[in-house]
């Protein structure tokens, strides 16, 4: 891609988000909550769900997944 097209794309992104600083590489992506996960089986539907370790220890064998809670 040409430099002009890169600059146009950058300016378009800046118009949408004034705080946009450009692509900084894959290593610089924001953290998305790196909480350790634990596999827990839902007591209602029997499916295995990955939940944060704190919730897994707190609810233990009585865990109900969010899908079952909604219904």
PyMOL Python script that loads the backbone (N, CA, C, O; Angstrom):
from pymol import cmd

cmd.read_pdbstr("""\
ATOM      1  N   UNK A   1       0.850  -1.166   0.000  1.00  0.00           N
ATOM      2  CA  UNK A   1       0.000   0.000   0.000  1.00  0.00           C
ATOM      3  C   UNK A   1       0.897   1.231   0.000  1.00  0.00           C
ATOM      4  O   UNK A   1       1.977   1.215   0.590  1.00  0.00           O
ATOM      5  N   UNK A   2       0.466   2.261  -0.638  1.00  0.00           N
ATOM      6  CA  UNK A   2       1.280   3.464  -0.749  1.00  0.00           C
ATOM      7  C   UNK A   2       1.232   4.280   0.539  1.00  0.00           C
ATOM      8  O   UNK A   2       0.341   4.117   1.372  1.00  0.00           O
ATOM      9  N   UNK A   3       2.186   5.132   0.670  1.00  0.00           N
ATOM     10  CA  UNK A   3       2.262   6.007   1.851  1.00  0.00           C
ATOM     11  C   UNK A   3       1.043   6.919   1.932  1.00  0.00           C
ATOM     12  O   UNK A   3       0.518   7.163   3.018  1.00  0.00           O
ATOM     13  N   UNK A   4       0.597   7.420   0.793  1.00  0.00           N
ATOM     14  CA  UNK A   4      -0.571   8.307   0.768  1.00  0.00           C
ATOM     15  C   UNK A   4      -1.808   7.577   1.291  1.00  0.00           C
ATOM     16  O   UNK A   4      -2.567   8.134   2.084  1.00  0.00           O
ATOM     17  N   UNK A   5      -2.015   6.333   0.851  1.00  0.00           N
ATOM     18  CA  UNK A   5      -3.176   5.570   1.304  1.00  0.00           C
ATOM     19  C   UNK A   5      -3.080   5.263   2.798  1.00  0.00           C
ATOM     20  O   UNK A   5      -4.086   5.278   3.508  1.00  0.00           O
ATOM     21  N   UNK A   6      -1.862   4.985   3.268  1.00  0.00           N
ATOM     22  CA  UNK A   6      -1.672   4.763   4.696  1.00  0.00           C
ATOM     23  C   UNK A   6      -2.039   6.016   5.490  1.00  0.00           C
ATOM     24  O   UNK A   6      -2.703   5.926   6.523  1.00  0.00           O
ATOM     25  N   UNK A   7      -1.616   7.164   5.018  1.00  0.00           N
ATOM     26  CA  UNK A   7      -1.923   8.411   5.713  1.00  0.00           C
ATOM     27  C   UNK A   7      -3.409   8.710   5.684  1.00  0.00           C
ATOM     28  O   UNK A   7      -3.960   9.195   6.672  1.00  0.00           O
ATOM     29  N   UNK A   8      -4.073   8.428   4.561  1.00  0.00           N
ATOM     30  CA  UNK A   8      -5.521   8.642   4.472  1.00  0.00           C
ATOM     31  C   UNK A   8      -6.265   7.726   5.441  1.00  0.00           C
ATOM     32  O   UNK A   8      -7.219   8.149   6.094  1.00  0.00           O
ATOM     33  N   UNK A   9      -5.829   6.476   5.532  1.00  0.00           N
ATOM     34  CA  UNK A   9      -6.461   5.530   6.455  1.00  0.00           C
ATOM     35  C   UNK A   9      -6.254   5.990   7.902  1.00  0.00           C
ATOM     36  O   UNK A   9      -7.176   5.929   8.716  1.00  0.00           O
ATOM     37  N   UNK A  10      -5.051   6.445   8.212  1.00  0.00           N
ATOM     38  CA  UNK A  10      -4.757   6.947   9.554  1.00  0.00           C
ATOM     39  C   UNK A  10      -5.631   8.149   9.886  1.00  0.00           C
ATOM     40  O   UNK A  10      -6.186   8.221  10.982  1.00  0.00           O
ATOM     41  N   UNK A  11      -5.763   9.086   8.965  1.00  0.00           N
ATOM     42  CA  UNK A  11      -6.598  10.259   9.205  1.00  0.00           C
ATOM     43  C   UNK A  11      -8.059   9.874   9.395  1.00  0.00           C
ATOM     44  O   UNK A  11      -8.756  10.464  10.220  1.00  0.00           O
ATOM     45  N   UNK A  12      -8.525   8.891   8.639  1.00  0.00           N
ATOM     46  CA  UNK A  12      -9.908   8.424   8.795  1.00  0.00           C
ATOM     47  C   UNK A  12     -10.116   7.812  10.181  1.00  0.00           C
ATOM     48  O   UNK A  12     -11.150   8.038  10.809  1.00  0.00           O
ATOM     49  N   UNK A  13      -9.146   7.045  10.655  1.00  0.00           N
ATOM     50  CA  UNK A  13      -9.253   6.465  11.993  1.00  0.00           C
ATOM     51  C   UNK A  13      -9.212   7.550  13.062  1.00  0.00           C
ATOM     52  O   UNK A  13      -9.897   7.450  14.080  1.00  0.00           O
ATOM     53  N   UNK A  14      -8.405   8.591  12.829  1.00  0.00           N
ATOM     54  CA  UNK A  14      -8.323   9.694  13.783  1.00  0.00           C
ATOM     55  C   UNK A  14      -9.645  10.463  13.858  1.00  0.00           C
ATOM     56  O   UNK A  14     -10.023  10.936  14.930  1.00  0.00           O
ATOM     57  N   UNK A  15     -10.350  10.590  12.731  1.00  0.00           N
ATOM     58  CA  UNK A  15     -11.651  11.269  12.748  1.00  0.00           C
ATOM     59  C   UNK A  15     -12.658  10.483  13.574  1.00  0.00           C
ATOM     60  O   UNK A  15     -13.487  11.074  14.266  1.00  0.00           O
ATOM     61  N   UNK A  16     -12.597   9.147  13.508  1.00  0.00           N
ATOM     62  CA  UNK A  16     -13.512   8.318  14.281  1.00  0.00           C
ATOM     63  C   UNK A  16     -13.151   8.294  15.760  1.00  0.00           C
ATOM     64  O   UNK A  16     -14.031   8.302  16.621  1.00  0.00           O
ATOM     65  N   UNK A  17     -11.838   8.266  16.053  1.00  0.00           N
ATOM     66  CA  UNK A  17     -11.357   8.201  17.431  1.00  0.00           C
ATOM     67  C   UNK A  17     -10.167   9.139  17.578  1.00  0.00           C
ATOM     68  O   UNK A  17      -9.062   8.794  17.160  1.00  0.00           O
ATOM     69  N   UNK A  18     -10.367  10.324  18.166  1.00  0.00           N
ATOM     70  CA  UNK A  18      -9.275  11.300  18.265  1.00  0.00           C
ATOM     71  C   UNK A  18      -8.070  10.796  19.065  1.00  0.00           C
ATOM     72  O   UNK A  18      -6.972  11.327  18.902  1.00  0.00           O
ATOM     73  N   UNK A  19      -8.245   9.802  19.911  1.00  0.00           N
ATOM     74  CA  UNK A  19      -7.145   9.269  20.719  1.00  0.00           C
ATOM     75  C   UNK A  19      -6.368   8.168  20.006  1.00  0.00           C
ATOM     76  O   UNK A  19      -5.439   7.603  20.583  1.00  0.00           O
ATOM     77  N   UNK A  20      -6.727   7.851  18.764  1.00  0.00           N
ATOM     78  CA  UNK A  20      -6.067   6.785  18.016  1.00  0.00           C
ATOM     79  C   UNK A  20      -4.626   7.178  17.702  1.00  0.00           C
ATOM     80  O   UNK A  20      -4.376   8.253  17.155  1.00  0.00           O
ATOM     81  N   UNK A  21      -3.674   6.301  18.051  1.00  0.00           N
ATOM     82  CA  UNK A  21      -2.263   6.578  17.827  1.00  0.00           C
ATOM     83  C   UNK A  21      -1.660   5.693  16.754  1.00  0.00           C
ATOM     84  O   UNK A  21      -0.451   5.741  16.530  1.00  0.00           O
ATOM     85  N   UNK A  22      -2.455   4.900  16.099  1.00  0.00           N
ATOM     86  CA  UNK A  22      -1.939   4.021  15.061  1.00  0.00           C
ATOM     87  C   UNK A  22      -1.612   2.637  15.593  1.00  0.00           C
ATOM     88  O   UNK A  22      -1.565   2.419  16.804  1.00  0.00           O
ATOM     89  N   UNK A  23      -1.391   1.721  14.690  1.00  0.00           N
ATOM     90  CA  UNK A  23      -1.084   0.349  15.043  1.00  0.00           C
ATOM     91  C   UNK A  23       0.291   0.281  15.688  1.00  0.00           C
ATOM     92  O   UNK A  23       1.259   0.810  15.142  1.00  0.00           O
ATOM     93  N   UNK A  24       0.384  -0.357  16.828  1.00  0.00           N
ATOM     94  CA  UNK A  24       1.648  -0.446  17.557  1.00  0.00           C
ATOM     95  C   UNK A  24       2.183  -1.866  17.635  1.00  0.00           C
ATOM     96  O   UNK A  24       3.073  -2.141  18.439  1.00  0.00           O
ATOM     97  N   UNK A  25       1.658  -2.775  16.815  1.00  0.00           N
ATOM     98  CA  UNK A  25       2.134  -4.155  16.816  1.00  0.00           C
ATOM     99  C   UNK A  25       1.244  -5.051  17.640  1.00  0.00           C
ATOM    100  O   UNK A  25       0.475  -4.584  18.481  1.00  0.00           O
ATOM    101  N   UNK A  26       1.353  -6.343  17.393  1.00  0.00           N
ATOM    102  CA  UNK A  26       0.507  -7.309  18.090  1.00  0.00           C
ATOM    103  C   UNK A  26       0.880  -7.448  19.559  1.00  0.00           C
ATOM    104  O   UNK A  26       0.025  -7.777  20.381  1.00  0.00           O
ATOM    105  N   UNK A  27       2.134  -7.205  19.900  1.00  0.00           N
ATOM    106  CA  UNK A  27       2.557  -7.320  21.282  1.00  0.00           C
ATOM    107  C   UNK A  27       2.002  -6.221  22.159  1.00  0.00           C
ATOM    108  O   UNK A  27       1.964  -6.374  23.380  1.00  0.00           O
ATOM    109  N   UNK A  28       1.574  -5.127  21.578  1.00  0.00           N
ATOM    110  CA  UNK A  28       1.092  -3.992  22.344  1.00  0.00           C
ATOM    111  C   UNK A  28      -0.406  -3.946  22.520  1.00  0.00           C
ATOM    112  O   UNK A  28      -0.936  -2.916  22.937  1.00  0.00           O
ATOM    113  N   UNK A  29      -1.108  -5.017  22.220  1.00  0.00           N
ATOM    114  CA  UNK A  29      -2.558  -5.010  22.376  1.00  0.00           C
ATOM    115  C   UNK A  29      -2.919  -4.920  23.853  1.00  0.00           C
ATOM    116  O   UNK A  29      -2.194  -5.439  24.702  1.00  0.00           O
ATOM    117  N   UNK A  30      -4.025  -4.270  24.164  1.00  0.00           N
ATOM    118  CA  UNK A  30      -4.425  -4.149  25.569  1.00  0.00           C
ATOM    119  C   UNK A  30      -4.766  -5.509  26.167  1.00  0.00           C
ATOM    120  O   UNK A  30      -5.237  -6.410  25.474  1.00  0.00           O
ATOM    121  N   UNK A  31      -4.520  -5.633  27.451  1.00  0.00           N
ATOM    122  CA  UNK A  31      -4.843  -6.882  28.148  1.00  0.00           C
ATOM    123  C   UNK A  31      -6.349  -7.036  28.232  1.00  0.00           C
ATOM    124  O   UNK A  31      -7.078  -6.063  28.428  1.00  0.00           O
ATOM    125  N   UNK A  32      -6.792  -8.238  28.086  1.00  0.00           N
ATOM    126  CA  UNK A  32      -8.224  -8.510  28.136  1.00  0.00           C
ATOM    127  C   UNK A  32      -8.562  -9.354  29.353  1.00  0.00           C
ATOM    128  O   UNK A  32      -9.300 -10.334  29.251  1.00  0.00           O
ATOM    129  N   UNK A  33      -8.036  -8.984  30.476  1.00  0.00           N
ATOM    130  CA  UNK A  33      -8.344  -9.723  31.683  1.00  0.00           C
ATOM    131  C   UNK A  33      -7.689 -11.079  31.692  1.00  0.00           C
ATOM    132  O   UNK A  33      -8.322 -12.073  31.335  1.00  0.00           O
ATOM    133  N   UNK A  34      -6.472 -11.142  32.080  1.00  0.00           N
ATOM    134  CA  UNK A  34      -5.716 -12.390  32.063  1.00  0.00           C
ATOM    135  C   UNK A  34      -5.933 -13.181  33.343  1.00  0.00           C
ATOM    136  O   UNK A  34      -4.994 -13.791  33.854  1.00  0.00           O
ATOM    137  N   UNK A  35      -7.146 -13.184  33.867  1.00  0.00           N
ATOM    138  CA  UNK A  35      -7.446 -13.935  35.080  1.00  0.00           C
ATOM    139  C   UNK A  35      -7.340 -15.428  34.793  1.00  0.00           C
ATOM    140  O   UNK A  35      -7.782 -15.888  33.740  1.00  0.00           O
ATOM    141  N   UNK A  36      -6.755 -16.193  35.724  1.00  0.00           N
ATOM    142  CA  UNK A  36      -6.662 -17.643  35.511  1.00  0.00           C
ATOM    143  C   UNK A  36      -8.059 -18.264  35.473  1.00  0.00           C
ATOM    144  O   UNK A  36      -8.937 -17.895  36.253  1.00  0.00           O
ATOM    145  N   UNK A  37      -8.245 -19.198  34.567  1.00  0.00           N
ATOM    146  CA  UNK A  37      -9.550 -19.831  34.392  1.00  0.00           C
ATOM    147  C   UNK A  37      -9.534 -21.265  34.897  1.00  0.00           C
ATOM    148  O   UNK A  37      -8.492 -21.920  34.921  1.00  0.00           O
ATOM    149  N   UNK A  38     -10.691 -21.733  35.294  1.00  0.00           N
ATOM    150  CA  UNK A  38     -10.861 -23.089  35.783  1.00  0.00           C
ATOM    151  C   UNK A  38     -12.066 -23.696  35.064  1.00  0.00           C
ATOM    152  O   UNK A  38     -13.097 -23.038  34.923  1.00  0.00           O
ATOM    153  N   UNK A  39     -11.946 -24.929  34.615  1.00  0.00           N
ATOM    154  CA  UNK A  39     -13.063 -25.614  33.967  1.00  0.00           C
ATOM    155  C   UNK A  39     -14.029 -26.113  35.043  1.00  0.00           C
ATOM    156  O   UNK A  39     -13.642 -26.832  35.965  1.00  0.00           O
ATOM    157  N   UNK A  40     -15.294 -25.714  34.903  1.00  0.00           N
ATOM    158  CA  UNK A  40     -16.336 -26.093  35.863  1.00  0.00           C
ATOM    159  C   UNK A  40     -17.533 -26.601  35.082  1.00  0.00           C
ATOM    160  O   UNK A  40     -17.846 -26.080  34.011  1.00  0.00           O
ATOM    161  N   UNK A  41     -18.202 -27.614  35.609  1.00  0.00           N
ATOM    162  CA  UNK A  41     -19.376 -28.188  34.945  1.00  0.00           C
ATOM    163  C   UNK A  41     -20.633 -27.562  35.536  1.00  0.00           C
ATOM    164  O   UNK A  41     -20.808 -27.523  36.754  1.00  0.00           O
ATOM    165  N   UNK A  42     -21.504 -27.073  34.657  1.00  0.00           N
ATOM    166  CA  UNK A  42     -22.776 -26.489  35.088  1.00  0.00           C
ATOM    167  C   UNK A  42     -23.667 -27.593  35.642  1.00  0.00           C
ATOM    168  O   UNK A  42     -23.763 -28.670  35.053  1.00  0.00           O
ATOM    169  N   UNK A  43     -24.319 -27.329  36.773  1.00  0.00           N
ATOM    170  CA  UNK A  43     -25.149 -28.352  37.401  1.00  0.00           C
ATOM    171  C   UNK A  43     -26.474 -28.559  36.660  1.00  0.00           C
ATOM    172  O   UNK A  43     -27.089 -29.616  36.800  1.00  0.00           O
ATOM    173  N   UNK A  44     -26.928 -27.569  35.873  1.00  0.00           N
ATOM    174  CA  UNK A  44     -28.200 -27.701  35.181  1.00  0.00           C
ATOM    175  C   UNK A  44     -28.066 -28.332  33.802  1.00  0.00           C
ATOM    176  O   UNK A  44     -28.777 -29.285  33.481  1.00  0.00           O
ATOM    177  N   UNK A  45     -27.151 -27.802  32.978  1.00  0.00           N
ATOM    178  CA  UNK A  45     -27.049 -28.293  31.603  1.00  0.00           C
ATOM    179  C   UNK A  45     -25.921 -29.302  31.414  1.00  0.00           C
ATOM    180  O   UNK A  45     -25.895 -30.002  30.402  1.00  0.00           O
ATOM    181  N   UNK A  46     -24.998 -29.394  32.354  1.00  0.00           N
ATOM    182  CA  UNK A  46     -23.913 -30.360  32.276  1.00  0.00           C
ATOM    183  C   UNK A  46     -22.763 -29.960  31.360  1.00  0.00           C
ATOM    184  O   UNK A  46     -21.866 -30.765  31.114  1.00  0.00           O
ATOM    185  N   UNK A  47     -22.774 -28.743  30.858  1.00  0.00           N
ATOM    186  CA  UNK A  47     -21.704 -28.286  29.975  1.00  0.00           C
ATOM    187  C   UNK A  47     -20.520 -27.783  30.800  1.00  0.00           C
ATOM    188  O   UNK A  47     -20.683 -27.265  31.905  1.00  0.00           O
ATOM    189  N   UNK A  48     -19.332 -27.950  30.237  1.00  0.00           N
ATOM    190  CA  UNK A  48     -18.130 -27.463  30.880  1.00  0.00           C
ATOM    191  C   UNK A  48     -17.914 -26.014  30.480  1.00  0.00           C
ATOM    192  O   UNK A  48     -17.949 -25.678  29.296  1.00  0.00           O
ATOM    193  N   UNK A  49     -17.690 -25.160  31.464  1.00  0.00           N
ATOM    194  CA  UNK A  49     -17.477 -23.737  31.229  1.00  0.00           C
ATOM    195  C   UNK A  49     -16.161 -23.310  31.864  1.00  0.00           C
ATOM    196  O   UNK A  49     -15.809 -23.772  32.950  1.00  0.00           O
ATOM    197  N   UNK A  50     -15.435 -22.426  31.182  1.00  0.00           N
ATOM    198  CA  UNK A  50     -14.227 -21.842  31.748  1.00  0.00           C
ATOM    199  C   UNK A  50     -14.620 -20.575  32.488  1.00  0.00           C
ATOM    200  O   UNK A  50     -15.099 -19.612  31.888  1.00  0.00           O
ATOM    201  N   UNK A  51     -14.414 -20.587  33.794  1.00  0.00           N
ATOM    202  CA  UNK A  51     -14.776 -19.436  34.629  1.00  0.00           C
ATOM    203  C   UNK A  51     -13.543 -18.999  35.411  1.00  0.00           C
ATOM    204  O   UNK A  51     -12.627 -19.795  35.617  1.00  0.00           O
ATOM    205  N   UNK A  52     -13.511 -17.732  35.851  1.00  0.00           N
ATOM    206  CA  UNK A  52     -12.388 -17.289  36.677  1.00  0.00           C
ATOM    207  C   UNK A  52     -12.239 -18.170  37.919  1.00  0.00           C
ATOM    208  O   UNK A  52     -13.221 -18.675  38.462  1.00  0.00           O
ATOM    209  N   UNK A  53     -11.010 -18.339  38.347  1.00  0.00           N
ATOM    210  CA  UNK A  53     -10.703 -19.245  39.447  1.00  0.00           C
ATOM    211  C   UNK A  53     -11.453 -18.882  40.724  1.00  0.00           C
ATOM    212  O   UNK A  53     -11.878 -19.773  41.459  1.00  0.00           O
ATOM    213  N   UNK A  54     -11.623 -17.590  41.000  1.00  0.00           N
ATOM    214  CA  UNK A  54     -12.329 -17.166  42.211  1.00  0.00           C
ATOM    215  C   UNK A  54     -13.775 -17.629  42.234  1.00  0.00           C
ATOM    216  O   UNK A  54     -14.272 -18.065  43.273  1.00  0.00           O
ATOM    217  N   UNK A  55     -14.452 -17.540  41.104  1.00  0.00           N
ATOM    218  CA  UNK A  55     -15.850 -17.986  41.022  1.00  0.00           C
ATOM    219  C   UNK A  55     -15.917 -19.499  41.133  1.00  0.00           C
ATOM    220  O   UNK A  55     -16.824 -20.034  41.771  1.00  0.00           O
ATOM    221  N   UNK A  56     -14.960 -20.199  40.516  1.00  0.00           N
ATOM    222  CA  UNK A  56     -14.942 -21.657  40.578  1.00  0.00           C
ATOM    223  C   UNK A  56     -14.766 -22.134  42.014  1.00  0.00           C
ATOM    224  O   UNK A  56     -15.426 -23.087  42.430  1.00  0.00           O
ATOM    225  N   UNK A  57     -13.893 -21.493  42.773  1.00  0.00           N
ATOM    226  CA  UNK A  57     -13.688 -21.890  44.170  1.00  0.00           C
ATOM    227  C   UNK A  57     -14.880 -21.506  45.038  1.00  0.00           C
ATOM    228  O   UNK A  57     -15.236 -22.228  45.968  1.00  0.00           O
ATOM    229  N   UNK A  58     -15.491 -20.374  44.732  1.00  0.00           N
ATOM    230  CA  UNK A  58     -16.616 -19.877  45.528  1.00  0.00           C
ATOM    231  C   UNK A  58     -17.863 -20.743  45.354  1.00  0.00           C
ATOM    232  O   UNK A  58     -18.506 -21.112  46.337  1.00  0.00           O
ATOM    233  N   UNK A  59     -18.207 -21.067  44.101  1.00  0.00           N
ATOM    234  CA  UNK A  59     -19.450 -21.793  43.838  1.00  0.00           C
ATOM    235  C   UNK A  59     -19.259 -23.302  43.795  1.00  0.00           C
ATOM    236  O   UNK A  59     -20.184 -24.051  44.108  1.00  0.00           O
ATOM    237  N   UNK A  60     -18.080 -23.752  43.414  1.00  0.00           N
ATOM    238  CA  UNK A  60     -17.749 -25.173  43.449  1.00  0.00           C
ATOM    239  C   UNK A  60     -18.718 -26.052  42.681  1.00  0.00           C
ATOM    240  O   UNK A  60     -18.919 -25.864  41.482  1.00  0.00           O
ATOM    241  N   UNK A  61     -19.324 -27.021  43.378  1.00  0.00           N
ATOM    242  CA  UNK A  61     -20.211 -28.005  42.749  1.00  0.00           C
ATOM    243  C   UNK A  61     -21.605 -27.459  42.457  1.00  0.00           C
ATOM    244  O   UNK A  61     -22.402 -28.142  41.814  1.00  0.00           O
ATOM    245  N   UNK A  62     -21.918 -26.255  42.907  1.00  0.00           N
ATOM    246  CA  UNK A  62     -23.247 -25.689  42.680  1.00  0.00           C
ATOM    247  C   UNK A  62     -23.234 -24.621  41.589  1.00  0.00           C
ATOM    248  O   UNK A  62     -24.106 -23.753  41.570  1.00  0.00           O
ATOM    249  N   UNK A  63     -22.249 -24.670  40.670  1.00  0.00           N
ATOM    250  CA  UNK A  63     -22.124 -23.647  39.641  1.00  0.00           C
ATOM    251  C   UNK A  63     -23.247 -23.757  38.608  1.00  0.00           C
ATOM    252  O   UNK A  63     -23.559 -24.849  38.132  1.00  0.00           O
ATOM    253  N   UNK A  64     -23.852 -22.613  38.268  1.00  0.00           N
ATOM    254  CA  UNK A  64     -24.871 -22.520  37.226  1.00  0.00           C
ATOM    255  C   UNK A  64     -24.384 -21.486  36.218  1.00  0.00           C
ATOM    256  O   UNK A  64     -24.114 -20.341  36.579  1.00  0.00           O
ATOM    257  N   UNK A  65     -24.271 -21.895  34.940  1.00  0.00           N
ATOM    258  CA  UNK A  65     -23.727 -20.992  33.917  1.00  0.00           C
ATOM    259  C   UNK A  65     -24.724 -19.863  33.620  1.00  0.00           C
ATOM    260  O   UNK A  65     -25.899 -19.929  33.981  1.00  0.00           O
ATOM    261  N   UNK A  66     -24.212 -18.834  32.954  1.00  0.00           N
ATOM    262  CA  UNK A  66     -25.045 -17.661  32.675  1.00  0.00           C
ATOM    263  C   UNK A  66     -26.173 -17.988  31.699  1.00  0.00           C
ATOM    264  O   UNK A  66     -27.234 -17.368  31.769  1.00  0.00           O
ATOM    265  N   UNK A  67     -25.973 -18.941  30.793  1.00  0.00           N
ATOM    266  CA  UNK A  67     -27.039 -19.341  29.866  1.00  0.00           C
ATOM    267  C   UNK A  67     -28.216 -19.948  30.617  1.00  0.00           C
ATOM    268  O   UNK A  67     -29.373 -19.665  30.303  1.00  0.00           O
ATOM    269  N   UNK A  68     -27.922 -20.774  31.600  1.00  0.00           N
ATOM    270  CA  UNK A  68     -28.987 -21.402  32.395  1.00  0.00           C
ATOM    271  C   UNK A  68     -29.659 -20.383  33.310  1.00  0.00           C
ATOM    272  O   UNK A  68     -30.860 -20.479  33.563  1.00  0.00           O
ATOM    273  N   UNK A  69     -28.903 -19.417  33.804  1.00  0.00           N
ATOM    274  CA  UNK A  69     -29.495 -18.391  34.671  1.00  0.00           C
ATOM    275  C   UNK A  69     -30.491 -17.535  33.921  1.00  0.00           C
ATOM    276  O   UNK A  69     -31.480 -17.086  34.501  1.00  0.00           O
ATOM    277  N   UNK A  70     -30.244 -17.295  32.616  1.00  0.00           N
ATOM    278  CA  UNK A  70     -31.154 -16.450  31.832  1.00  0.00           C
ATOM    279  C   UNK A  70     -32.486 -17.124  31.574  1.00  0.00           C
ATOM    280  O   UNK A  70     -33.512 -16.452  31.465  1.00  0.00           O
ATOM    281  N   UNK A  71     -32.484 -18.452  31.475  1.00  0.00           N
ATOM    282  CA  UNK A  71     -33.736 -19.168  31.167  1.00  0.00           C
ATOM    283  C   UNK A  71     -34.500 -19.568  32.393  1.00  0.00           C
ATOM    284  O   UNK A  71     -35.567 -20.174  32.285  1.00  0.00           O
TER     285      UNK A  71
END
""", "prot")
cmd.dss("prot")
cmd.show_as("cartoon", "prot")
cmd.util.cbc("prot")
cmd.orient("prot")
